[in-house]
Amino acid sequence: MKEALIRERKYQEYNGIACKQEVDGYTDFIFINRFGNCQHQGTLNKALRRIIRDCNDLQLEKDGKNAVLLPNFSCHSLRHTFVTRLIEAGVAVPVTQQLAGHSSSDVTLDIYTTVTDEFMEREFDGFQVKMKHQDEEWRRRMMERKQDARENEIQVLDDKNNDTE
């Protein structure tokens, strides 16, 4: 992926194409048209459909009925996936919110993130480990308290025995 982006940047430089647009303080975009403006979402979606179609055609030629085909998706699907993966990777919500350009973290968390089975399982496993650790810590403290109580009882008994002698 990185190589493809670098090739695109070199192609633009070679052809004298430079980004002329600024969006929310950002500039120097890679996906621009020949006039230096950001690509329109519809144009990108059309290109994605062609890429998916061509890729699937190649897979069908190669593997026939056993071919694993790409599903149809859009720029918005990629955005949704990107934000979800940021959350799953543990990127702080304010950072994710800013990268996505959302006005509030509610939008980031409620609308753009979906819980995958793997993420839910990983989070629950982590929760179970924490709970087990807390349970072990609680048991250790209880044993220490019981030991302290026994030692105090023995001390009290020793003190009584010493008093009676």
Contact map, one row per residue, 1 for C-alpha under 8 A:
111110000000000000000000000000000000000000000000000000000000000000000000000000000000000000000000000000000000000000000000000000000000000000000000000000000000000000000
111111000000000000000000000000000000000000000000000000000000000000000000000000000000000000000000000000000000000000000000000000000000000000000000000000000000000000000
111111100000000000000000000000000000000000000000000000000000000000000000000000000000000000000000000000000000000000000000000000000000000000000000000000000000000000000
111111110000000000000000000000000000000000000000000000000000000000000000000000000000000000000000000000000000000000000000000000000000000000000000000000000000000000000
111111111000000000000000000001000000000000000000000000000000000000000000000000000000000000000000000000000000000000000000000000000000000000000000000000000000000000000
011111111100000000000000000000000000000000000000000000000000000000000000000000000000000000000000000000000000000000000000000000000000000000000000000000000000000000000
001111111110000000000000000000000000000000000000000000000000000000000000000000000000000000000000000000000000000000000000000000000000000000000000000000000000000000000
000111111111000000000000000001000000000000000000000000000000000000000000000000000000000000000000000000000000000000000000000000000000000000000000000000000000000000000
000011111111100000000000000001000000000000000000000000000000000000000000000000000000000000000000000000000000000000000000000000000000000000000000000000000000000000000
000001111111110000000000000000000000000000000000000000000000000000000000000000000000000000000000000000000000000000000000000000000000000000000000000000000000000000000
000000111111111000000000000000000000000000000000000000000000000000000000000000000000000000000000000000000000000000000000000000000000000000000000000000000000000000000
000000011111111111000000000000000000000000000000000000000000000000000000000000000000000000000000000000000000000000000000000000000000000000000000000000000000000000000
000000001111111111000000000000000000000000000000000000000000000000000000000000000000000000000000000000000000000000000000000000000000000000000000000000000000000000000
000000000111111110000000000000000000000000000000000000000000000000000000000000000000000000000000000000000000000000000000000000000000000000000000000000000000000000000
000000000011111110000000000000000000000000000000000000000000000000000000000000000000000000000000000000000000000000000000000000000000000000000000000000000000000000000
000000000001111111000000000000000000000000000000000000000000000000000000000000000000000000000000000000000000000000000000000000000000000000000000000000000000000000000
000000000001111111100000000000000111000000000000000000000000000000000000000000000000000000000000000000000000000000000000000000000000000000000000000000000000000000000
000000000001100111110000000100000011000000000000000000000000000000000000000000000000000000000000000000000000000000000000000000000000000000000000000000000000000000000
000000000000000011111000001111010001110000000000000000000000000000000000000000000000000000000000000000000000000000000000000000000000000000000000000000000000000000000
000000000000000001111100001100000001100000000000000000000000000000000000000000000000000000000000000000000000000000000000000000000000000000000000000000000000000000000
000000000000000000111110001100000001110000000000000000000000000000000000000000000000000000000000000000000000000000000000000000000000000000000000000000000000000000000
000000000000000000011111111100000000000000000000000000000000000000000000000000000000000000000000000000000000000000000000000000000000000000000000000000000000000000000
000000000000000000001111111000000000000000000000000000000000000000000000000000000000000000000000000000000000000000000000000000000000000000000000000000000000000000000
000000000000000000000111110000000000000000000000000000000000000000000000000000000000000000000000000000000000000000000000000000000000000000000000000000000000000000000
000000000000000000000111111000000000000000000000000000000000000000000000000000000000000000000000000000000000000000000000000000000000000000000000000000000000000000000
000000000000000000000111111110000000000000000000000000000000000000000000000000000000000000000000000000000000000000000000000000000000000000000000000000000000000000000
000000000000000000111110111110000000000000000000000000000000000000000000000000000000000000000000000000000000000000000000000000000000000000000000000000000000000000000
000000000000000001111100011111000000000000000000000000000000000000000000000000000000000000000000000000000000000000000000000000000000000000000000000000000000000000000
000000000000000000100000011111110000010000000000000000000000000000000000000000000000000000000000000000000000000000000000000000000000000000000000000000000000000000000
000010011000000000100000000111110000000000000000000000000000000000000000000000000000000000000000000000000000000000000000000000000000000000000000000000000000000000000
000000000000000000000000000011111000011000000000000000000000000000000000000000000000000000000000000000000000000000000000000000000000000000000000000000000000000000000
000000000000000000100000000011111111111000000000000000000000000000000000000000000000000000000000000000000000000000000000000000000000000000000000000000000000000000000
000000000000000000000000000000111111111000000000000000000000000000000000000000000000000000000000000000000000000000000000000000000000000000000000000000000000000000000
000000000000000010000000000000011111100000000000000000000000000000000000000000000000000000000000000000000000000000000000000000000000000000000000000000000000000000000
000000000000000011000000000000011111100000000000000000000000000000000000000000000000000000000000000000000000000000000000000000000000000000000000000000000000000000000
000000000000000011111000000000011111110000000000000000000000000000000000000000000000000000000000000000000000000000000000000000000000000000000000000000000000000000000
000000000000000000111000000000011111111000000000000000000000000000000000000000000000000000000000000000000000000000000000000000000000000000000000000000000000000000000
000000000000000000101000000010111001111100000000000000000000000000000000000000000000000000000000000000000000000000000000000000000000000000000000000000000000000000000
000000000000000000000000000000111000111110110000000000000000000000000000000000000000000000000000000000000000000000000000000000000000000000000000000000000000000000000
000000000000000000000000000000000000011111110000000000000000000000000000000000000000000000000000000000000000000000000000000000000000000000000000000000000000000000000
000000000000000000000000000000000000001111111000000000000000000000000000001000000000000000000000000000000000000000000000000000000000000000000000000000000000000000000
000000000000000000000000000000000000000111111100000000000000000000000000000000000000000000000000000000000000000000000000000000000000000000000000000000000000000000000
000000000000000000000000000000000000001111111110000000000000000000000000000000000000000000000000000000000000000000000000000000000000000000000000000000000000000000000
000000000000000000000000000000000000001111111111000000000000000000000000001000000000000000000000000000000000000000000000000000000000000000000000000000000000000000000
000000000000000000000000000000000000000011111111100000000000000000000000011000000000000000000000000000000000000000000000000000000000000000000000000000000000000000000
000000000000000000000000000000000000000001111111110000000000000000000000000000000000000000000000000000000000000000000000000000000000000000000000000000000000000000000
000000000000000000000000000000000000000000111111111000000000000000000000000000000000000000000000000000000000000000000000000000000000000000000000000000000000000000000
000000000000000000000000000000000000000000011111111100000000000000000000110000000000000000000000000000000000000000000000000000000000000000000000000000000000000000000
000000000000000000000000000000000000000000001111111110000000000000000001100000000000000000000000000000000000000000000000000000000000000000000000000000000000000000000
000000000000000000000000000000000000000000000111111111000000000000000000000000000000000000000000000000000000000000000000000000000000000000000000000000000000000000000
000000000000000000000000000000000000000000000011111111100000000000000000000000000000000000000000000000000000000000000000000000000000000000000000000000000000000000000
000000000000000000000000000000000000000000000001111111110000000000000111000000000000000000000000000000000000000000000000000000000000000000000000000000000000000000000
000000000000000000000000000000000000000000000000111111111000000000000000000000000000000000000000000000000000000000000000000000000000000000000000000000000000000000000
000000000000000000000000000000000000000000000000011111111100000000000000000000000000000000000000000000000000000000000000000000000000000000000000000000000000000000000
000000000000000000000000000000000000000000000000001111111110000000001100000000000000000000000000000000000000000000000000000000000000000000000000000000000000000000000
000000000000000000000000000000000000000000000000000111111111000000001100000000000000000000000000000000000000000000000000000000000000000000000000000000000000000000000
000000000000000000000000000000000000000000000000000011111111100000000000000000000000000000000000000000000000000000000000000000000000000000000000000000000000000000000
000000000000000000000000000000000000000000000000000001111111110000000000000000000000000000000000000000000000000000000000000000000000000000000000000000000000000000000
000000000000000000000000000000000000000000000000000000111111111100111000000000000000000000000000000000000000000000000000000000000000000000000000000000000000000000000
000000000000000000000000000000000000000000000000000000011111111111101000000000000000000000000000000000000000000000000000000000000000000000000000000000000000000000000
000000000000000000000000000000000000000000000000000000001111111100000000000000000000000000000000000000000000000000000000000000000000000000000000000000000000000000000
000000000000000000000000000000000000000000000000000000000111111100100000000000000000000000000000000000000000000000000000000000000000000000000000000000000000000000000
000000000000000000000000000000000000000000000000000000000011111111100000000000000000000000000000000000000000000000000000000000000000000000000000000000000000000000000
000000000000000000000000000000000000000000000000000000000011111111100000000000000000000000000000000000000000000000000000000000000000000000000000000000000000000000000
000000000000000000000000000000000000000000000000000000000001001111100000000000000000000000000000000000000000000000000000000000000000000000000000000000000000000000000
000000000000000000000000000000000000000000000000000000000001001111110000000000000000000000000000000000000000000000000000000000000000000000000000000000000000000000000
000000000000000000000000000000000000000000000000000000000011011111111000000000000000000000000000000000000000000000000000000000000000000000000000000000000000000000000
000000000000000000000000000000000000000000000000000000000010000001111100000000000000000000000000000000000000000000000000000000000000000000000000000000000000000000000
000000000000000000000000000000000000000000000000000000110011000000111110000000000000000000000000000000000000000000000000000000000000000000000000000000000000000000000
000000000000000000000000000000000000000000000000000100110000000000011111000000000000000000000000000000000000000000000000000000000000000000000000000000000000000000000
000000000000000000000000000000000000000000000000000100000000000000001111100000000000000000000000000000000000000000000000000000000000000000000000000000000000000000000
000000000000000000000000000000000000000000000000100100000000000000000111110000000000000000000000000000000000000000000000000000000000000000000000000000000000000000000
000000000000000000000000000000000000000000000001100000000000000000000011111111000000000000000000000000000000000000000000000000000000000000000000000000000000000000000
000000000000000000000000000000000000000000001001000000000000000000000001111111000000000000000000000000000000000000000000000000000000000000000000000000000000000000000
000000000000000000000000000000000000000010011000000000000000000000000000111111100000000000000000000000000000000000000000000000000000000000000000000000000000000000000
000000000000000000000000000000000000000000000000000000000000000000000000111111110000000000000000000000000000000000000000000000000000000000000000000000000000000000000
000000000000000000000000000000000000000000000000000000000000000000000000111111111000000000000000000000000000000000000000000000000000000000000000000000000000000000000
000000000000000000000000000000000000000000000000000000000000000000000000111111111100000000000000000000000000000000000000000000000000000000000000000000000000000000000
000000000000000000000000000000000000000000000000000000000000000000000000001111111110000000000000000000000000000000000000000000000000000000000000000000000000000000000
000000000000000000000000000000000000000000000000000000000000000000000000000111111111000000000000000000000000000110000000000000000000000000000000000000000000000000000
000000000000000000000000000000000000000000000000000000000000000000000000000011111111100000000000000000000000000110000000000000000000000000000000000000000000000000000
000000000000000000000000000000000000000000000000000000000000000000000000000001111111110000000000000000000000000000000000000000000000000000000000000000000000000000000
000000000000000000000000000000000000000000000000000000000000000000000000000000111111111000000001000100000001000110000000000000000000000000000000000000000000000000000
000000000000000000000000000000000000000000000000000000000000000000000000000000011111111100000000000000000000000111100000000000000000000000000000000000000000000000000
000000000000000000000000000000000000000000000000000000000000000000000000000000001111111110000000000000000000000000000000000000000000000000000000000000000000000000000
000000000000000000000000000000000000000000000000000000000000000000000000000000000111111111100001000000000000000000000000000000000000000000000000000000000000000000000
000000000000000000000000000000000000000000000000000000000000000000000000000000000011111111111001000000000000000010000000000000000000000000000000000000000000000000000
000000000000000000000000000000000000000000000000000000000000000000000000000000000001111111100000000000000000000000000010000000000000000000000000000000000000000000000
000000000000000000000000000000000000000000000000000000000000000000000000000000000000111111100000000000000000000000000000000000000000000000000000000000000000000000000
000000000000000000000000000000000000000000000000000000000000000000000000000000000000011111110000000000000000000000000000000000000000000000000000000000000000000000000
000000000000000000000000000000000000000000000000000000000000000000000000000000000000011111111011000000000000000000000000000000000000000000000000000000000000000000000
000000000000000000000000000000000000000000000000000000000000000000000000000000000000001001111111000000000000000000000000000000000000000000000000000000000000000000000
000000000000000000000000000000000000000000000000000000000000000000000000000000000000001000111111100000001001100000000000000000000000000000000000000000000000000000000
000000000000000000000000000000000000000000000000000000000000000000000000000000000000000000011111110000001000000000000000000000000000000000000000000000000000000000000
000000000000000000000000000000000000000000000000000000000000000000000000000000000000000000111111111000000000000000000000000000000000000000000000000000000000000000000
000000000000000000000000000000000000000000000000000000000000000000000000000000000010011000111111111100000001000000000000000000000000000000000000000000000000000000000
000000000000000000000000000000000000000000000000000000000000000000000000000000000000000000001111111111111001000000000000000000000000000000000000000000000000000000000
000000000000000000000000000000000000000000000000000000000000000000000000000000000000000000000111111111000000000000000000000000000000000000000000000000000000000000000
000000000000000000000000000000000000000000000000000000000000000000000000000000000000000000000011111111000000000000000000000000000000000000000000000000000000000000000
000000000000000000000000000000000000000000000000000000000000000000000000000000000010000000000001111111000001000000000000000000000000000000000000000000000000000000000
000000000000000000000000000000000000000000000000000000000000000000000000000000000000000000000000111111100000000000000000000000000000000000000000000000000000000000000
000000000000000000000000000000000000000000000000000000000000000000000000000000000000000000000000111111111011000000000000000000000000000000000000000000000000000000000
000000000000000000000000000000000000000000000000000000000000000000000000000000000000000000000000100011111010000000000000000000000000000000000000000000000000000000000
000000000000000000000000000000000000000000000000000000000000000000000000000000000000000000000000100001111111000000000000000000000000000000000000000000000000000000000
000000000000000000000000000000000000000000000000000000000000000000000000000000000000000000001100100001111111100000000000000000000000000000000000000000000000000000000
000000000000000000000000000000000000000000000000000000000000000000000000000000000000000000000000000000011111111000000000000000000000000000000000000000000000000000000
000000000000000000000000000000000000000000000000000000000000000000000000000000000000000000000000000001111111111100000000000000000000000000000000000000000000000000000
000000000000000000000000000000000000000000000000000000000000000000000000000000000010000000001001100101011111111110000000000000000000000000000000000000000000000000000
000000000000000000000000000000000000000000000000000000000000000000000000000000000000000000001000000000001111111110000000000000000000000000000000000000000000000000000
000000000000000000000000000000000000000000000000000000000000000000000000000000000000000000000000000000000111111110000000000000000000000000000000000000000000000000000
000000000000000000000000000000000000000000000000000000000000000000000000000000000000000000000000000000000111111111000000000000000000000000000000000000000000000000000
000000000000000000000000000000000000000000000000000000000000000000000000000000011011000000000000000000000011111111000000000000000000000000000000000000000000000000000
000000000000000000000000000000000000000000000000000000000000000000000000000000011011001000000000000000000001111111100000000000000000000000000000000000000000000000000
000000000000000000000000000000000000000000000000000000000000000000000000000000000001000000000000000000000000001111110000000000000000000000000000000000000000000000000
000000000000000000000000000000000000000000000000000000000000000000000000000000000001000000000000000000000000000011111011000000000000000000000000000000000000000000000
000000000000000000000000000000000000000000000000000000000000000000000000000000000000000000000000000000000000000001111111000000000000000000000000000000000000000000000
000000000000000000000000000000000000000000000000000000000000000000000000000000000000000000000000000000000000000000111111100000000000000000000000000000000000000000000
000000000000000000000000000000000000000000000000000000000000000000000000000000000000000000000000000000000000000000011111110000000000000000000000000000000000000000000
000000000000000000000000000000000000000000000000000000000000000000000000000000000000000100000000000000000000000000111111111000000000000000000000000000000000000000000
000000000000000000000000000000000000000000000000000000000000000000000000000000000000000000000000000000000000000000111111111100000000000000000000000000000000000000000
000000000000000000000000000000000000000000000000000000000000000000000000000000000000000000000000000000000000000000001111111110000000000000000000000000000000000000000
000000000000000000000000000000000000000000000000000000000000000000000000000000000000000000000000000000000000000000000111111111000000000000000000000000000000000000000
000000000000000000000000000000000000000000000000000000000000000000000000000000000000000000000000000000000000000000000011111111100000000000000000000000000000000000000
000000000000000000000000000000000000000000000000000000000000000000000000000000000000000000000000000000000000000000000001111111110000000000000000000000000000000000000
000000000000000000000000000000000000000000000000000000000000000000000000000000000000000000000000000000000000000000000000111111111000000000000000000000000000000000000
000000000000000000000000000000000000000000000000000000000000000000000000000000000000000000000000000000000000000000000000011111111100000000000000000000000000000000000
000000000000000000000000000000000000000000000000000000000000000000000000000000000000000000000000000000000000000000000000001111111110000000000000000000000000000000000
000000000000000000000000000000000000000000000000000000000000000000000000000000000000000000000000000000000000000000000000000111111111000000000000000000000000000000000
000000000000000000000000000000000000000000000000000000000000000000000000000000000000000000000000000000000000000000000000000011111111100000000000000000000000000000000
000000000000000000000000000000000000000000000000000000000000000000000000000000000000000000000000000000000000000000000000000001111111110000000000000000000000000000000
000000000000000000000000000000000000000000000000000000000000000000000000000000000000000000000000000000000000000000000000000000111111111000000000000000000000000000000
000000000000000000000000000000000000000000000000000000000000000000000000000000000000000000000000000000000000000000000000000000011111111100000000000000000000000000000
000000000000000000000000000000000000000000000000000000000000000000000000000000000000000000000000000000000000000000000000000000001111111110000000000000000000000000000
000000000000000000000000000000000000000000000000000000000000000000000000000000000000000000000000000000000000000000000000000000000111111111000000000000000000000000000
000000000000000000000000000000000000000000000000000000000000000000000000000000000000000000000000000000000000000000000000000000000011111111100000000000000000000000000
000000000000000000000000000000000000000000000000000000000000000000000000000000000000000000000000000000000000000000000000000000000001111111110000000000000000000000000
000000000000000000000000000000000000000000000000000000000000000000000000000000000000000000000000000000000000000000000000000000000000111111111000000000000000000000000
000000000000000000000000000000000000000000000000000000000000000000000000000000000000000000000000000000000000000000000000000000000000011111111100000000000000000000000
000000000000000000000000000000000000000000000000000000000000000000000000000000000000000000000000000000000000000000000000000000000000001111111110000000000000000000000
000000000000000000000000000000000000000000000000000000000000000000000000000000000000000000000000000000000000000000000000000000000000000111111111000000000000000000000
000000000000000000000000000000000000000000000000000000000000000000000000000000000000000000000000000000000000000000000000000000000000000011111111100000000000000000000
000000000000000000000000000000000000000000000000000000000000000000000000000000000000000000000000000000000000000000000000000000000000000001111111110000000000000000000
000000000000000000000000000000000000000000000000000000000000000000000000000000000000000000000000000000000000000000000000000000000000000000111111111000000000000000000
000000000000000000000000000000000000000000000000000000000000000000000000000000000000000000000000000000000000000000000000000000000000000000011111111100000000000000000
000000000000000000000000000000000000000000000000000000000000000000000000000000000000000000000000000000000000000000000000000000000000000000001111111110000000000000000
000000000000000000000000000000000000000000000000000000000000000000000000000000000000000000000000000000000000000000000000000000000000000000000111111111000000000000000
000000000000000000000000000000000000000000000000000000000000000000000000000000000000000000000000000000000000000000000000000000000000000000000011111111100000000000000
000000000000000000000000000000000000000000000000000000000000000000000000000000000000000000000000000000000000000000000000000000000000000000000001111111110000000000000
000000000000000000000000000000000000000000000000000000000000000000000000000000000000000000000000000000000000000000000000000000000000000000000000111111111000000000000
000000000000000000000000000000000000000000000000000000000000000000000000000000000000000000000000000000000000000000000000000000000000000000000000011111111100000000000
000000000000000000000000000000000000000000000000000000000000000000000000000000000000000000000000000000000000000000000000000000000000000000000000001111111110000000000
000000000000000000000000000000000000000000000000000000000000000000000000000000000000000000000000000000000000000000000000000000000000000000000000000111111111000000000
000000000000000000000000000000000000000000000000000000000000000000000000000000000000000000000000000000000000000000000000000000000000000000000000000011111111100000000
000000000000000000000000000000000000000000000000000000000000000000000000000000000000000000000000000000000000000000000000000000000000000000000000000001111111110000000
000000000000000000000000000000000000000000000000000000000000000000000000000000000000000000000000000000000000000000000000000000000000000000000000000000111111111000000
000000000000000000000000000000000000000000000000000000000000000000000000000000000000000000000000000000000000000000000000000000000000000000000000000000011111111100000
000000000000000000000000000000000000000000000000000000000000000000000000000000000000000000000000000000000000000000000000000000000000000000000000000000001111111110000
000000000000000000000000000000000000000000000000000000000000000000000000000000000000000000000000000000000000000000000000000000000000000000000000000000000111111111000
000000000000000000000000000000000000000000000000000000000000000000000000000000000000000000000000000000000000000000000000000000000000000000000000000000000011111111100
000000000000000000000000000000000000000000000000000000000000000000000000000000000000000000000000000000000000000000000000000000000000000000000000000000000001111111110
000000000000000000000000000000000000000000000000000000000000000000000000000000000000000000000000000000000000000000000000000000000000000000000000000000000000111111111
000000000000000000000000000000000000000000000000000000000000000000000000000000000000000000000000000000000000000000000000000000000000000000000000000000000000011111111
000000000000000000000000000000000000000000000000000000000000000000000000000000000000000000000000000000000000000000000000000000000000000000000000000000000000001111111
000000000000000000000000000000000000000000000000000000000000000000000000000000000000000000000000000000000000000000000000000000000000000000000000000000000000000111111
000000000000000000000000000000000000000000000000000000000000000000000000000000000000000000000000000000000000000000000000000000000000000000000000000000000000000011111
